[in-house]
């Protein structure tokens, strides 16, 4: 009986912590910490889950073709196991620099409409296209 009583008190103690823990998760409203808002301004469509996003995974850019408005903020997440870049070819209209695994960065799309092929300068076989229009 004594062991059962201790178990009941342990369970009751754990259950009484649940509302406090739930309150902690609600206070952030973002759910994942303050860093996402720091990487994309609140006015950016990416901040609200918009489509101006590039995800790097398995040595590929996703999507392979993305269309954005001139001057849009594009969010890039490196979901791969190694460092990558998102670098426009030709006139180098944009370049994220090195993006470490698990990190997210942003860049501003060119203000001039057009097609901007890009690559990873570390892995040149990785290619994709950003269309501004």
Secondary structure in CASP SS format (residue, H / E / C, confidence):
PFRMAT SS
TARGET T0000
AUTHOR 0000-0000-0000
METHOD secondary structure of the structure
MODEL  1
X C 1.00
X H 1.00
X H 1.00
X H 1.00
X H 1.00
X H 1.00
X H 1.00
X H 1.00
X H 1.00
X H 1.00
X H 1.00
X H 1.00
X H 1.00
X H 1.00
X H 1.00
X H 1.00
X H 1.00
X H 1.00
X H 1.00
X H 1.00
X H 1.00
X H 1.00
X H 1.00
X H 1.00
X H 1.00
X H 1.00
X C 1.00
X C 1.00
X C 1.00
X C 1.00
X C 1.00
X C 1.00
X C 1.00
X C 1.00
X H 1.00
X H 1.00
X H 1.00
X H 1.00
X H 1.00
X C 1.00
X C 1.00
X C 1.00
X C 1.00
X C 1.00
X H 1.00
X H 1.00
X H 1.00
X H 1.00
X C 1.00
X C 1.00
X C 1.00
X C 1.00
X E 1.00
X E 1.00
X E 1.00
X E 1.00
X E 1.00
X C 1.00
X C 1.00
X E 1.00
X E 1.00
X E 1.00
X C 1.00
X C 1.00
X E 1.00
X E 1.00
X E 1.00
X E 1.00
X C 1.00
X C 1.00
X C 1.00
X C 1.00
X E 1.00
X E 1.00
X E 1.00
X E 1.00
X E 1.00
X E 1.00
X C 1.00
X C 1.00
X C 1.00
X C 1.00
X C 1.00
X E 1.00
X C 1.00
X C 1.00
X E 1.00
X E 1.00
X C 1.00
X C 1.00
X C 1.00
X C 1.00
X C 1.00
X C 1.00
X E 1.00
X C 1.00
X C 1.00
X C 1.00
X E 1.00
X C 1.00
X C 1.00
X C 1.00
X C 1.00
X E 1.00
X E 1.00
X E 1.00
X E 1.00
X E 1.00
X C 1.00
X C 1.00
X C 1.00
X C 1.00
X C 1.00
X E 1.00
X E 1.00
X E 1.00
X E 1.00
X E 1.00
X E 1.00
X C 1.00
X C 1.00
X C 1.00
X C 1.00
X C 1.00
X C 1.00
X C 1.00
X E 1.00
X E 1.00
X E 1.00
X E 1.00
X E 1.00
X E 1.00
X C 1.00
END
